[in-house]
Amino acid sequence: MSHHVPPPGALPPIAYLPRIGQPKPDAQAIVRLGMSGHPIEIGTTGDYYHLFHVMDRMGVFGDFRLLRKQTGPSRWLAYIVSAETCLAAEAAGQNAE
């Protein structure tokens, strides 16, 4: 499956963080936005694992991988990257994770 995703940083991050007095955004909607190229701002390791399990239930792990980069104390940007991109980076000797 060839899936065009904009380069990192081309789209604004979306927040998968609790808001005071509001429920957390729908995880499947967040995953779909992540698959379209939006970085996902997360605040806990639990959020990362939850998105991982949502992707698993959606059946997208053959085509996509979930990566994260720490941006501050208790803050990460998660990226949903095509498996093709990860394999190409690994073949080029780059650390895709």
MMTF fields as JSON, N, C-alpha, C and O atoms, coordinates in Angstrom:
{
  "mmtfVersion": "1.0.0",
  "mmtfProducer": "UNKNOWN",
  "numBonds": 387,
  "numAtoms": 388,
  "numGroups": 97,
  "numChains": 1,
  "numModels": 1,
  "chainsPerModel": [1],
  "groupsPerChain": [97],
  "chainIdList": ["A"],
  "bondAtomList": [4, 2, 8, 6, 12, 10, 16, 14, 20, 18, 24, 22, 28, 26, 32, 30, 36, 34, 40, 38, 44, 42, 48, 46, 52, 50, 56, 54, 60, 58, 64, 62, 68, 66, 72, 70, 76, 74, 80, 78, 84, 82, 88, 86, 92, 90, 96, 94, 100, 98, 104, 102, 108, 106, 112, 110, 116, 114, 120, 118, 124, 122, 128, 126, 132, 130, 136, 134, 140, 138, 144, 142, 148, 146, 152, 150, 156, 154, 160, 158, 164, 162, 168, 166, 172, 170, 176, 174, 180, 178, 184, 182, 188, 186, 192, 190, 196, 194, 200, 198, 204, 202, 208, 206, 212, 210, 216, 214, 220, 218, 224, 222, 228, 226, 232, 230, 236, 234, 240, 238, 244, 242, 248, 246, 252, 250, 256, 254, 260, 258, 264, 262, 268, 266, 272, 270, 276, 274, 280, 278, 284, 282, 288, 286, 292, 290, 296, 294, 300, 298, 304, 302, 308, 306, 312, 310, 316, 314, 320, 318, 324, 322, 328, 326, 332, 330, 336, 334, 340, 338, 344, 342, 348, 346, 352, 350, 356, 354, 360, 358, 364, 362, 368, 366, 372, 370, 376, 374, 380, 378, 384, 382],
  "bondOrderList": [1, 1, 1, 1, 1, 1, 1, 1, 1, 1, 1, 1, 1, 1, 1, 1, 1, 1, 1, 1, 1, 1, 1, 1, 1, 1, 1, 1, 1, 1, 1, 1, 1, 1, 1, 1, 1, 1, 1, 1, 1, 1, 1, 1, 1, 1, 1, 1, 1, 1, 1, 1, 1, 1, 1, 1, 1, 1, 1, 1, 1, 1, 1, 1, 1, 1, 1, 1, 1, 1, 1, 1, 1, 1, 1, 1, 1, 1, 1, 1, 1, 1, 1, 1, 1, 1, 1, 1, 1, 1, 1, 1, 1, 1, 1, 1],
  "groupList": [{"groupName": "MET", "atomNameList": ["N", "CA", "C", "O"], "elementList": ["N", "C", "C", "O"], "formalChargeList": [0, 0, 0, 0], "bondAtomList": [1, 0, 2, 1, 3, 2], "bondOrderList": [1, 1, 2], "singleLetterCode": "M", "chemCompType": "L-PEPTIDE LINKING"}, {"groupName": "SER", "atomNameList": ["N", "CA", "C", "O"], "elementList": ["N", "C", "C", "O"], "formalChargeList": [0, 0, 0, 0], "bondAtomList": [1, 0, 2, 1, 3, 2], "bondOrderList": [1, 1, 2], "singleLetterCode": "S", "chemCompType": "L-PEPTIDE LINKING"}, {"groupName": "HIS", "atomNameList": ["N", "CA", "C", "O"], "elementList": ["N", "C", "C", "O"], "formalChargeList": [0, 0, 0, 0], "bondAtomList": [1, 0, 2, 1, 3, 2], "bondOrderList": [1, 1, 2], "singleLetterCode": "H", "chemCompType": "L-PEPTIDE LINKING"}, {"groupName": "VAL", "atomNameList": ["N", "CA", "C", "O"], "elementList": ["N", "C", "C", "O"], "formalChargeList": [0, 0, 0, 0], "bondAtomList": [1, 0, 2, 1, 3, 2], "bondOrderList": [1, 1, 2], "singleLetterCode": "V", "chemCompType": "L-PEPTIDE LINKING"}, {"groupName": "PRO", "atomNameList": ["N", "CA", "C", "O"], "elementList": ["N", "C", "C", "O"], "formalChargeList": [0, 0, 0, 0], "bondAtomList": [1, 0, 2, 1, 3, 2], "bondOrderList": [1, 1, 2], "singleLetterCode": "P", "chemCompType": "L-PEPTIDE LINKING"}, {"groupName": "GLY", "atomNameList": ["N", "CA", "C", "O"], "elementList": ["N", "C", "C", "O"], "formalChargeList": [0, 0, 0, 0], "bondAtomList": [1, 0, 2, 1, 3, 2], "bondOrderList": [1, 1, 2], "singleLetterCode": "G", "chemCompType": "PEPTIDE LINKING"}, {"groupName": "ALA", "atomNameList": ["N", "CA", "C", "O"], "elementList": ["N", "C", "C", "O"], "formalChargeList": [0, 0, 0, 0], "bondAtomList": [1, 0, 2, 1, 3, 2], "bondOrderList": [1, 1, 2], "singleLetterCode": "A", "chemCompType": "L-PEPTIDE LINKING"}, {"groupName": "LEU", "atomNameList": ["N", "CA", "C", "O"], "elementList": ["N", "C", "C", "O"], "formalChargeList": [0, 0, 0, 0], "bondAtomList": [1, 0, 2, 1, 3, 2], "bondOrderList": [1, 1, 2], "singleLetterCode": "L", "chemCompType": "L-PEPTIDE LINKING"}, {"groupName": "ILE", "atomNameList": ["N", "CA", "C", "O"], "elementList": ["N", "C", "C", "O"], "formalChargeList": [0, 0, 0, 0], "bondAtomList": [1, 0, 2, 1, 3, 2], "bondOrderList": [1, 1, 2], "singleLetterCode": "I", "chemCompType": "L-PEPTIDE LINKING"}, {"groupName": "TYR", "atomNameList": ["N", "CA", "C", "O"], "elementList": ["N", "C", "C", "O"], "formalChargeList": [0, 0, 0, 0], "bondAtomList": [1, 0, 2, 1, 3, 2], "bondOrderList": [1, 1, 2], "singleLetterCode": "Y", "chemCompType": "L-PEPTIDE LINKING"}, {"groupName": "ARG", "atomNameList": ["N", "CA", "C", "O"], "elementList": ["N", "C", "C", "O"], "formalChargeList": [0, 0, 0, 0], "bondAtomList": [1, 0, 2, 1, 3, 2], "bondOrderList": [1, 1, 2], "singleLetterCode": "R", "chemCompType": "L-PEPTIDE LINKING"}, {"groupName": "GLN", "atomNameList": ["N", "CA", "C", "O"], "elementList": ["N", "C", "C", "O"], "formalChargeList": [0, 0, 0, 0], "bondAtomList": [1, 0, 2, 1, 3, 2], "bondOrderList": [1, 1, 2], "singleLetterCode": "Q", "chemCompType": "L-PEPTIDE LINKING"}, {"groupName": "LYS", "atomNameList": ["N", "CA", "C", "O"], "elementList": ["N", "C", "C", "O"], "formalChargeList": [0, 0, 0, 0], "bondAtomList": [1, 0, 2, 1, 3, 2], "bondOrderList": [1, 1, 2], "singleLetterCode": "K", "chemCompType": "L-PEPTIDE LINKING"}, {"groupName": "ASP", "atomNameList": ["N", "CA", "C", "O"], "elementList": ["N", "C", "C", "O"], "formalChargeList": [0, 0, 0, 0], "bondAtomList": [1, 0, 2, 1, 3, 2], "bondOrderList": [1, 1, 2], "singleLetterCode": "D", "chemCompType": "L-PEPTIDE LINKING"}, {"groupName": "GLU", "atomNameList": ["N", "CA", "C", "O"], "elementList": ["N", "C", "C", "O"], "formalChargeList": [0, 0, 0, 0], "bondAtomList": [1, 0, 2, 1, 3, 2], "bondOrderList": [1, 1, 2], "singleLetterCode": "E", "chemCompType": "L-PEPTIDE LINKING"}, {"groupName": "THR", "atomNameList": ["N", "CA", "C", "O"], "elementList": ["N", "C", "C", "O"], "formalChargeList": [0, 0, 0, 0], "bondAtomList": [1, 0, 2, 1, 3, 2], "bondOrderList": [1, 1, 2], "singleLetterCode": "T", "chemCompType": "L-PEPTIDE LINKING"}, {"groupName": "PHE", "atomNameList": ["N", "CA", "C", "O"], "elementList": ["N", "C", "C", "O"], "formalChargeList": [0, 0, 0, 0], "bondAtomList": [1, 0, 2, 1, 3, 2], "bondOrderList": [1, 1, 2], "singleLetterCode": "F", "chemCompType": "L-PEPTIDE LINKING"}, {"groupName": "TRP", "atomNameList": ["N", "CA", "C", "O"], "elementList": ["N", "C", "C", "O"], "formalChargeList": [0, 0, 0, 0], "bondAtomList": [1, 0, 2, 1, 3, 2], "bondOrderList": [1, 1, 2], "singleLetterCode": "W", "chemCompType": "L-PEPTIDE LINKING"}, {"groupName": "CYS", "atomNameList": ["N", "CA", "C", "O"], "elementList": ["N", "C", "C", "O"], "formalChargeList": [0, 0, 0, 0], "bondAtomList": [1, 0, 2, 1, 3, 2], "bondOrderList": [1, 1, 2], "singleLetterCode": "C", "chemCompType": "L-PEPTIDE LINKING"}, {"groupName": "ASN", "atomNameList": ["N", "CA", "C", "O"], "elementList": ["N", "C", "C", "O"], "formalChargeList": [0, 0, 0, 0], "bondAtomList": [1, 0, 2, 1, 3, 2], "bondOrderList": [1, 1, 2], "singleLetterCode": "N", "chemCompType": "L-PEPTIDE LINKING"}],
  "groupTypeList": [0, 1, 2, 2, 3, 4, 4, 4, 5, 6, 7, 4, 4, 8, 6, 9, 7, 4, 10, 8, 5, 11, 4, 12, 4, 13, 6, 11, 6, 8, 3, 10, 7, 5, 0, 1, 5, 2, 4, 8, 14, 8, 5, 15, 15, 5, 13, 9, 9, 2, 7, 16, 2, 3, 0, 13, 10, 0, 5, 3, 16, 5, 13, 16, 10, 7, 7, 10, 12, 11, 15, 5, 4, 1, 10, 17, 7, 6, 9, 8, 3, 1, 6, 14, 15, 18, 7, 6, 6, 14, 6, 6, 5, 11, 19, 6, 14],
  "groupIdList": [1, 2, 3, 4, 5, 6, 7, 8, 9, 10, 11, 12, 13, 14, 15, 16, 17, 18, 19, 20, 21, 22, 23, 24, 25, 26, 27, 28, 29, 30, 31, 32, 33, 34, 35, 36, 37, 38, 39, 40, 41, 42, 43, 44, 45, 46, 47, 48, 49, 50, 51, 52, 53, 54, 55, 56, 57, 58, 59, 60, 61, 62, 63, 64, 65, 66, 67, 68, 69, 70, 71, 72, 73, 74, 75, 76, 77, 78, 79, 80, 81, 82, 83, 84, 85, 86, 87, 88, 89, 90, 91, 92, 93, 94, 95, 96, 97],
  "secStructList": [7, 7, 7, 7, 7, 7, 7, 6, 6, 1, 1, 7, 7, 3, 3, 3, 1, 7, 5, 6, 6, 5, 7, 7, 7, 7, 2, 2, 2, 2, 2, 2, 2, 2, 2, 6, 6, 7, 7, 3, 3, 3, 7, 1, 2, 2, 2, 2, 2, 2, 2, 2, 2, 2, 2, 2, 2, 2, 6, 7, 6, 6, 6, 3, 3, 3, 3, 3, 3, 3, 3, 3, 6, 6, 3, 3, 3, 3, 3, 3, 3, 3, 2, 2, 2, 2, 2, 2, 2, 2, 2, 6, 6, 7, 7, 7, 7],
  "xCoordList": [0.845, 0.0, 0.888, 1.695, 0.749, 1.496, 0.601, -0.505, 1.078, 0.279, 1.129, 2.112, 0.758, 1.536, 1.219, 0.061, 2.248, 2.124, 3.081, 4.221, 2.63, 3.526, 4.758, 4.707, 5.861, 7.063, 6.823, 5.964, 7.593, 7.436, 7.535, 8.385, 6.667, 6.674, 5.806, 5.584, 5.307, 4.481, 3.083, 2.452, 2.596, 1.271, 1.402, 2.349, 0.466, 0.556, 0.256, -0.496, 0.847, 0.547, -0.887, -1.468, -1.43, -2.739, -2.531, -1.643, -3.336, -3.155, -4.006, -5.218, -3.355, -4.055, -3.747, -3.079, -4.262, -3.99, -5.31, -6.263, -5.37, -6.602, -6.769, -5.791, -7.973, -8.312, -9.197, -10.074, -8.969, -9.739, -11.227, -11.653, -11.997, -13.439, -13.91, -15.105, -12.984, -13.363, -12.782, -11.699, -13.49, -12.921, -11.774, -11.672, -10.925, -9.832, -10.421, -11.463, -9.785, -10.302, -10.393, -9.697, -11.26, -11.438, -10.129, -9.563, -9.651, -8.347, -8.317, -7.302, -9.406, -9.403, -9.321, -8.654, -9.989, -9.908, -8.48, -7.971, -7.837, -6.459, -5.528, -4.645, -5.72, -4.883, -5.072, -4.098, -6.312, -6.544, -5.841, -5.26, -5.89, -5.18, -3.667, -2.961, -3.178, -1.754, -1.329, -0.229, -2.191, -1.88, -1.835, -1.201, -2.506, -2.482, -1.293, -1.109, -0.472, 0.759, 0.872, 1.923, -0.179, -0.106, 0.694, 0.428, 1.672, 2.287, 1.227, 0.297, 1.372, 0.411, 1.131, 2.092, 0.675, 1.278, 0.664, -0.554, 1.521, 1.062, 1.801, 2.896, 1.175, 1.74, 2.114, 2.692, 1.794, 2.159, 2.547, 2.165, 3.308, 3.628, 2.355, 2.233, 1.401, 0.121, -0.62, -1.246, -0.554, -1.183, -0.547, -1.239, 0.782, 1.514, 1.056, 0.749, 1.016, 0.599, -0.864, -1.233, -1.698, -3.102, -3.234, -3.979, -2.517, -2.557, -2.031, -2.557, -0.998, -0.455, -1.554, -1.721, -2.3, -3.356, -4.522, -5.129, -4.83, -5.879, -5.467, -6.28, -4.212, -3.72, -3.814, -4.168, -3.498, -3.569, -5.015, -5.267, -5.959, -7.369, -7.876, -8.753, -7.334, -7.734, -7.093, -7.497, -6.111, -5.473, -4.547, -4.444, -3.864, -3.006, -1.519, -0.694, -1.154, 0.267, 1.041, 2.268, 0.418, 1.154, 1.65, 2.662, 0.923, 1.233, 1.896, 2.58, 1.709, 2.2, 2.884, 2.636, 3.748, 4.405, 4.243, 4.127, 4.235, 4.098, 5.449, 6.035, 5.947, 7.234, 6.999, 5.984, 7.925, 7.779, 9.126, 10.173, 9.068, 10.259, 9.934, 8.945, 10.764, 10.519, 10.865, 11.93, 9.947, 10.129, 10.255, 10.522, 10.066, 10.167, 9.773, 9.438, 9.807, 9.387, 7.922, 7.041, 7.684, 6.332, 5.641, 4.425, 6.398, 5.828, 6.556, 7.785, 5.777, 6.326, 5.521, 4.36, 6.15, 5.434, 5.474, 6.544, 4.3, 4.196, 3.953, 3.251, 4.549, 4.407, 3.917, 4.424, 2.94, 2.498, 3.123, 2.742, 4.082, 4.93, 4.658, 4.436, 4.677, 4.462, 5.595, 6.743, 5.256, 6.258, 7.309, 8.481, 6.892, 7.845, 8.917, 10.096, 8.516, 9.465, 10.435, 11.635, 9.919, 10.784, 11.787, 12.966, 11.326, 12.224, 13.287, 14.444, 12.922, 13.882, 14.932, 16.115, 14.509, 15.452, 16.394, 17.59, 15.854, 16.698, 17.703, 18.86, 17.277, 18.177, 19.289, 20.403, 18.975, 19.97, 20.868, 21.763, 20.616, 21.427, 21.013, 21.783, 19.813, 19.325, 18.474, 17.872, 18.434, 17.608, 16.202, 15.957, 15.275, 13.899, 13.118, 12.053, 13.599, 12.863, 13.597, 13.171],
  "yCoordList": [-1.172, 0.0, 1.231, 1.415, 2.059, 3.305, 4.398, 4.619, 5.07, 6.082, 7.33, 7.337, 8.398, 9.634, 10.373, 10.675, 10.66, 11.424, 12.6, 12.432, 13.794, 14.947, 14.739, 13.944, 15.423, 15.272, 15.771, 16.625, 15.232, 15.671, 17.189, 17.819, 17.753, 19.191, 19.968, 21.164, 19.302, 19.995, 20.281, 21.255, 19.455, 19.634, 19.925, 19.463, 20.68, 20.998, 19.77, 18.888, 19.718, 18.599, 18.681, 19.76, 17.517, 17.452, 16.921, 16.102, 17.378, 17.023, 15.82, 15.805, 14.819, 13.693, 13.79, 12.938, 14.862, 15.201, 15.479, 15.936, 15.205, 15.546, 17.055, 17.78, 17.518, 18.93, 19.023, 18.184, 20.021, 20.162, 20.257, 21.115, 19.362, 19.355, 18.751, 18.776, 18.206, 17.625, 16.219, 15.949, 15.325, 13.998, 14.08, 15.032, 13.08, 12.995, 12.769, 12.123, 13.282, 13.075, 11.584, 10.751, 11.274, 9.902, 9.36, 9.951, 8.247, 7.702, 7.27, 7.459, 6.695, 6.286, 7.498, 7.443, 8.588, 9.812, 10.365, 10.841, 10.302, 10.766, 9.917, 10.453, 8.597, 7.704, 8.021, 8.067, 8.24, 8.569, 9.879, 9.976, 10.886, 12.131, 11.898, 12.476, 11.058, 10.727, 10.016, 10.242, 9.164, 8.459, 9.414, 9.119, 10.553, 11.531, 12.477, 13.341, 12.318, 13.094, 14.037, 14.648, 14.171, 15.043, 14.374, 13.217, 15.073, 14.556, 14.586, 15.391, 13.717, 13.625, 13.957, 13.282, 14.988, 15.366, 14.513, 14.495, 13.807, 12.954, 13.337, 13.897, 13.021, 13.426, 12.293, 12.529, 11.049, 9.915, 8.723, 8.619, 7.84, 6.58, 5.78, 5.071, 5.895, 5.206, 5.645, 4.824, 6.946, 7.435, 6.79, 6.409, 6.671, 6.054, 4.605, 4.178, 3.86, 2.456, 2.334, 1.401, 3.267, 3.22, 3.416, 2.689, 4.39, 4.589, 3.351, 2.98, 2.718, 1.484, 0.419, -0.227, 0.245, -0.777, -0.397, -1.269, 0.888, 1.321, 1.006, 0.518, 1.28, 0.95, -0.554, -0.985, -1.338, -2.792, -3.226, -4.047, -2.673, -3.036, -2.561, -3.195, -1.451, -0.951, -1.757, -1.624, -2.579, -3.428, -2.697, -3.075, -1.648, -0.865, -1.127, -0.475, -2.071, -2.271, -2.882, -2.795, -3.479, -3.959, -2.82, -2.944, -1.712, -0.572, 0.588, 1.398, 0.685, 1.826, 1.378, 0.284, 2.245, 2.033, 3.293, 4.395, 3.119, 4.239, 4.518, 3.646, 5.74, 6.158, 7.367, 8.051, 7.633, 8.825, 9.473, 8.827, 10.779, 11.56, 12.433, 13.166, 12.354, 13.16, 14.616, 14.919, 15.514, 16.943, 17.749, 18.95, 17.106, 17.786, 16.831, 15.676, 17.298, 16.431, 16.022, 16.874, 14.76, 14.212, 14.732, 14.926, 14.955, 15.376, 14.673, 14.625, 14.129, 13.46, 13.87, 14.267, 13.769, 13.803, 12.389, 11.804, 11.849, 10.527, 10.724, 11.643, 9.841, 9.889, 8.533, 7.499, 8.534, 7.307, 7.333, 8.13, 6.45, 6.469, 5.21, 4.132, 5.357, 4.193, 3.188, 3.565, 1.926, 0.869, 0.994, 0.689, 1.445, 1.641, 2.656, 2.452, 3.75, 4.785, 4.225, 4.492, 3.449, 2.853, 1.891, 1.908, 1.056, 0.089, 0.805, 0.385, 1.879, 2.625, 3.274, 3.291, 3.806, 4.422, 3.373, 3.622, 2.199, 1.125, 0.659, 0.397, 0.554, 0.118, 1.149, 0.793, 2.424, 3.479, 3.65, 4.494, 2.835, 2.902, 3.998, 4.353, 4.54, 5.567, 4.911, 3.859, 5.546, 5.048, 5.585, 6.772, 4.729, 5.156, 5.364, 5.981, 4.881, 5.055, 6.04, 6.367],
  "zCoordList": [0.0, 0.0, 0.0, 0.911, -0.992, -1.05, -0.492, -0.985, 0.524, 1.204, 1.332, 2.072, 0.612, 0.687, 1.974, 2.26, 2.742, 3.98, 3.867, 3.433, 4.257, 4.204, 5.072, 6.01, 4.795, 5.613, 7.037, 7.258, 8.022, 9.402, 9.515, 8.885, 10.316, 10.525, 9.551, 9.741, 8.502, 7.515, 8.052, 7.64, 8.953, 9.539, 11.033, 11.669, 11.599, 13.031, 13.894, 13.482, 15.09, 15.976, 16.498, 16.618, 16.8, 17.436, 18.847, 19.082, 19.769, 21.172, 21.546, 21.33, 22.107, 22.725, 24.214, 24.8, 24.795, 26.188, 26.883, 26.252, 28.188, 28.9, 28.997, 29.181, 28.877, 29.055, 30.297, 30.505, 31.099, 32.332, 31.995, 31.222, 32.589, 32.39, 31.08, 30.783, 30.284, 28.999, 28.874, 29.393, 28.193, 27.952, 26.953, 26.179, 26.982, 26.014, 24.62, 24.501, 23.567, 22.203, 21.856, 22.437, 20.903, 20.444, 19.87, 18.95, 20.407, 20.014, 18.547, 17.877, 18.036, 16.627, 15.701, 14.668, 16.063, 15.254, 15.291, 14.276, 16.461, 16.594, 15.728, 15.059, 15.737, 14.925, 13.441, 12.689, 13.017, 11.595, 11.214, 10.133, 12.098, 11.815, 11.788, 10.962, 12.688, 12.698, 11.428, 10.924, 10.91, 9.671, 8.476, 7.463, 8.601, 7.509, 7.615, 6.758, 8.678, 8.776, 9.962, 10.159, 10.752, 11.928, 13.04, 13.366, 13.636, 14.861, 15.97, 15.923, 16.949, 18.047, 19.343, 19.712, 20.034, 21.309, 22.413, 22.595, 23.147, 24.25, 25.524, 25.482, 26.669, 27.945, 28.869, 29.93, 28.487, 29.344, 28.481, 27.316, 29.08, 28.402, 28.17, 27.171, 29.101, 28.95, 27.696, 27.026, 27.37, 26.138, 24.912, 23.968, 24.936, 23.827, 23.641, 22.528, 24.743, 24.653, 24.247, 23.533, 24.695, 24.302, 22.783, 22.127, 22.231, 20.777, 20.04, 18.99, 20.59, 20.025, 19.935, 18.901, 21.035, 21.051, 20.126, 19.505, 20.037, 19.109, 17.676, 16.892, 17.328, 15.984, 15.73, 14.633, 16.74, 16.61, 16.343, 15.461, 17.108, 16.906, 15.544, 14.956, 15.038, 13.716, 12.582, 11.427, 12.898, 11.897, 10.944, 9.777, 11.42, 10.528, 10.727, 10.087, 11.604, 11.872, 10.726, 10.729, 9.769, 8.611, 7.732, 7.041, 7.769, 6.902, 7.638, 7.011, 8.958, 9.731, 11.013, 11.522, 11.522, 12.819, 13.653, 13.117, 14.967, 15.893, 16.524, 17.166, 16.339, 16.894, 17.784, 17.65, 18.687, 19.518, 19.778, 19.737, 20.05, 20.359, 21.566, 21.556, 22.605, 23.793, 23.504, 22.968, 23.869, 23.61, 24.896, 24.85, 26.034, 27.322, 28.429, 28.162, 29.677, 30.775, 30.585, 30.475, 30.549, 30.37, 29.112, 29.108, 28.056, 26.778, 25.643, 25.607, 24.719, 23.547, 22.327, 22.433, 21.176, 19.913, 19.364, 19.196, 19.086, 18.48, 16.987, 16.566, 16.209, 14.754, 14.283, 14.718, 13.402, 12.759, 11.367, 10.509, 11.17, 9.981, 9.156, 9.707, 7.85, 7.001, 7.2, 7.434, 7.106, 7.237, 6.144, 6.367, 4.957, 3.852, 4.236, 3.947, 4.886, 5.313, 6.342, 6.277, 7.293, 8.319, 7.7, 8.053, 6.781, 6.139, 5.319, 5.32, 4.615, 3.81, 4.719, 4.38, 5.87, 6.809, 7.396, 7.546, 7.726, 8.26, 7.212, 7.541, 5.958, 4.891, 4.658, 4.276, 4.89, 4.71, 5.934, 5.947, 6.966, 8.172, 9.138, 10.03, 8.978, 9.884, 10.959, 10.741, 12.117, 13.208, 13.018, 13.236, 12.616, 12.35, 13.629, 13.594, 14.743, 15.972, 16.785, 17.893]
}
